[in-house]
């Protein structure tokens, strides 16, 4: 079965970003539908979503509540949230890391 995980690293502090709220959506009929949400753990990871997910060939969205994270760490954020849209096409694991700083971010398909 396919799975979707993520990992948030705070590149400005050089450590995992713990406590970031992440929401997972699936595009259905041209609109995002909420599937699950979770907070990153102490290692900055969301390994499981707390619900059984049937991840198939669709387009998905991860939304990261970066404003709340930066406020909690005493910093201002230029981006109040980060949204990543991606496509699942086969029966494999999908890992979508987010490298984050107060004024920038990057992402890629991880392993």
Residue, then its C-alpha position, 0 to 999 in steps of 0.5 A: x500500500x502507498x504511504x505518505x510521510x513528511x519531515x520538516x527541518x528548520x534550516x535556520x536553527x539546524x534542527x528538526x521542526x517539532x510541533x508543526x501542524x500538517x494537513x493532508x488533502x486529496x484532490x477530488x472533483x477539482x477540490x481538496x478534501x481533508x484526509x488527515x492532520x498531525x503535528x510533527x514529532x520531536x524529530x520533525x516527522x509525521x510518520x503516521x496520520x492516526x487514521x487508515x489512509x487508502x493512498x492511490x493514484x491521485x493528486x495530494x496536498x500537504x499544508x504546513x502551519x508555519x506561522x504558528x511554528x515560528x510564533x511558538x519559537x519566537x520568530x516572525x515568518x514571511x510565509x504564514x503557511x506552506x502548501x505542497x501539491x504533488x501526484x501519486x502515480x504508483x504503489x510506492x512510499x511517498x516522502x515529502x520533506x520540507x526545509x524551512x526557514x523564516x524567509x524561505x523553504x524548499x521541498x523535494x521527493x525524498x525516499 
